[in-house]
Amino acid sequence: MKLQDRATTISTRQQAAVDLARAGAALFGPDFKAPLAAALSIKTSTLDDMTKGRSSIPSRMWNEIAALLQDREEQLPAIRAKAFEHAAQPVHRLYRGPGGIEFGILPDRQGRWPRVLYSSVGVPISRNWIALDDGERRLPDNAAAFRLEFEGEMGNPIELFIGGEVDYPKNFGRAA
């Protein structure tokens, strides 16, 4: 070890504290201290002292942090590929109906959305369709059927059951 003055030691320790905090945040997010301390098998208070520059960080700990970062780095390509795969899926609005039924509605080619209407009476009996508010994504528990409306034209009514198909109005140019 080289002889150095106290100011150099403090600034080196402060830089190491900053680097440790950056590594911790990269590994575990902004609340990294508890999970990083657990991964390093040290107390959270000890890690807190290190990230504030009050105590030095041993070389073996830097080796463990480097290994954790390398493991994360090796996982990232697969995670990134999945994120891009999901991003390529068409944008849709997810609606929920009674009994856990879910269905997605796509926008048209210009990004406009059809209006969702529902009825508490089953198909084909219903003539009383109630429009959902634009921001609403949940059908009432008494909903038995829904249909889509776009620029005044109605799609066919759809009974709410698992495996049902969404029917768009004929004037609706769906996004691919």
N, C-alpha and C positions, 0 to 999 in steps of 0.2 A: 504494500500500500504506500502511496506517495504521501509525503507531508504536504498539507495544504492549510490555508488559513480558514478561520471559522466562517467567514462570509461565503467562501466557495462551497464549503460543506453544506451550509444552510440552503444556498440556491440550488445545489445539486439535489438535495433532499426534497425541496419544493417541486423541482421539475419531475422527479420520480413520483411524487404524490399526484401531480397532474396526469402523468402517463398512466398510473395505476387507476385513477378514476376514469380515464378514457377507455382503458381496456375493460374495466368492470362494466361500464355503460354499454360498450359494444357487445359484451357477452350476455348481460342480463337486463339491460334497459336502465332507466333512470333510478330505480330503486334496487340497485345492484348489490348493496353492501351485505345483506343477509345471505343471499344465494352464493355470492362469491366467497364469503367467509366460510360457508358450509363446504363449498367445493375445495377450498384450501385447507379445511380442517383447523380453522382458527376461530377465535371469538370475534364477533362483530365489532366489539369495542377496540380490539387490536387492529382490525382492518381500518376502522374509523381513524385511529391515531396515524396509521400509515398514509391514508388519503389526505390527511390534514398536514402532513409533513412533520408530525411530532415524533415519529420514530422511523427508523430506516427500514427498507424492505430487503429481506435476505435474498441472495442470488437464487437459492433453491425455489423460492416463491415465484420469482420471475420465470424460472424454467417451467413451473406448473402453469402459470398464466399463459406462457407461450404455447404450451401443449393444448390448453383449453381453446385458445384462439385458432390453432391449427385444426383441431377437431371441428370447430364451427365453420372454418373456411372450407373444409372438405364437404360439409353438409350443404353449403349455400348453392352450388350449381343445381342440385336436384330440387331444392326449394324454389329457386329462381325459375326453373323450367316449369314447375307446377303453377307458379304465379302467372307466368305468361300464357300458359294453357288456359287458365281460368279467365284471364283478361280477354282472350280471343272469343269466349262465349258471348252470345248476343246479350245485350243489356235487357233486362226484363224487370217488371214489377211483380213482386211476390204477394199474392193475396191468400188469406186464410179464411176457411169456411168452418162451419160447425163440424164437430167430430174429428178435428185434426186434419181435415182435407186442405191441401194447398194447391194452388195453380199459378202459373206465371203468365203474364200478358206482355207481349212484345209491342214496341212502338212501330209506326209506319216508317217508310224510307226517309221521311223528313223529320223524324223524331217526335211526331205527334202521337198521343195516346188515345185509344178508344175509351169511352165512358162505360163503367160497369154498373149494371142495373141488377137488382135482385127481387125475388118474390118469395113470400112465405108459403105459397101454394105451388104444388108440383106442376110439371109440364104435362100436357098442353093446356091445362085448365086456366092458368093465370093470365089475367089481362091487366093486372095492377102491378106495374114494375116501378120500383123505387130506386132512384140513382144514388150511388154512394158519393159522398163528398170527395172531391179530387184528392185530398191527402189521406183519405181513409183506405186502409188495406185489409180490413177485417169485415167479413160479412156477419150480420147478426146471427145469433144462435138459432133463430127460427127460420133462417133462409133455407129454401128447398131447391131453388134454381137460380141461375143468373144468365145474363145475356150481355153482349157488347153492343154499343151504339157508336157509330162514327159518322159525323156530318149528316145526321138525320136518318141514316139507314141502320136497321137493326140486324144483328146476327141472329141465328137460331137460338132458342132457349136451350140451356144445358142444365140437366139435373145434376145436383151435387152428389157425386159418388166417386170413389177412388177408381181411377182408370178412365174417367170421362175425358172427352176431347174438347178443347176450346174451339169454338166456331166464331170466326171473324166475319164482320159484314162484308158483302161482296165488293164494296167500294174502298175497302181498306187494303192498301198496298203494303204488305208486311215486310219488315226488314229481314234480310237474309241472315 
